[in-house]
Amino acid sequence: MDTFLFILAIITLFFFVSFGLELTIGNRTIKFLKEVPRLVSINPPRVSVIVAARNEEREIEAALQSVLAQNYDNLEVLVVNDRSTDSTGLILERMTNDYPELRVVTITELPTHWLGKNHALYIGARQANGQILLFTDADVIMSRDSVSKAVHYLLEQRLDHLTCLPSQTTPSRALRGFIAAFGFFFALHTRPWRVKRPNRWYIGIGAFQLIRAQFYHRIGGHLPIALRPDDDLMLGKLIKLNGGRQEMVWGRGAMSVAWYHSIKELINGLMKNAYAGVGYNFFLVITSTIALLTFMVFPFVAVFLTTGKTLLLNLATIVVLILILLDNVRFVGLSRWHVLSFPLATLLFIYILWKASLRAIFSGGIEWRGTRYSLKELRRNKI
């Protein structure tokens, strides 16, 4: 057993050192949107901002005001009110009186074989007349130059797709700790610094997805991913599979979002796409759990169970991991103190993964915002 723990400690330390170097260097190759120049043009391309909204009364007014205040001369804003049962519709009605440039499309029924948000974005894109589409969420707050800078970067780099990771403003300290850990897992999974290469790596973040309209319609829009709960990431994959050029930029200082407001909201929210994230494959749930416990949690336990060189290796692993996390959180605008909850956040992530997977398996599907989707149907929508 001592030999096994020693070898495991060597492997774990090697993993974190190698990935830590790649992440630390890679993060610095990604642009901050706030540092990109504004687009200067007498004839800027028309941009259609498309927002899917279902029961978004808490955040939508502030988010739309930030969109409508954009310093961009050729902008249209479409909000697709997707069967809202709260005061979202009343807020939008009032705002259309104050902002004539705001268009509202109302959906009263969801067609079969569609996830609600995906359908809403698809309908909005079909009614948009911009040369560039911007899909954003109903709780994202943008600085006045965000659209102008993003369009400038898209055109300058000759991209088909640009996505942006906003800074986090959730009021919950515990939740910010989870976000710090989740950001690390997300970087490990997507390697955002690699997506600019013409290879298998891809990315998509629902808060901000800028895409050329012609390219979007050519690949079928959201239709090929109609039933994907992880629609943002899968749109990025769809773009890459069709030869599109994409990049991610940091949104700190340019846009922000309160991803969730509490741990309870987080758990309920991730129930939608946690099982989809492993391709509805229960074997991957098991292997992912083993990997997370082995590499992300066990080193913190091993320091109390080991001695000698094995103990030193585990201590070195913890130091390296904390240094990686400390460096990573600065790019998304989180406090460095949030990295201290990493082991607990990892256990919470495992709990959500298992809860979402088992519920989907035993109930035969998922339920999201009042609509039920069968697991059999969801599994068929693969790209």
PyMOL commands that set and color helices and strands:
alter all, ss='L'
color gray80, all
select helices_A, chain A and resi 2-27+33-35+60-68+88-98+116-127+146-156+173-190+192-194+213-218+223-225+231-241+263-270+276-278+282-302+308-329+336-363+375-380
alter helices_A, ss='H'
color red, helices_A
select strands_A, chain A and resi 47-53+75-82+102-107+132-136+140-142+161-165+167-168+208-212+246-250+255-257+365-368+371-374
alter strands_A, ss='S'
color yellow, strands_A
deselect
rebuild
show_as cartoon
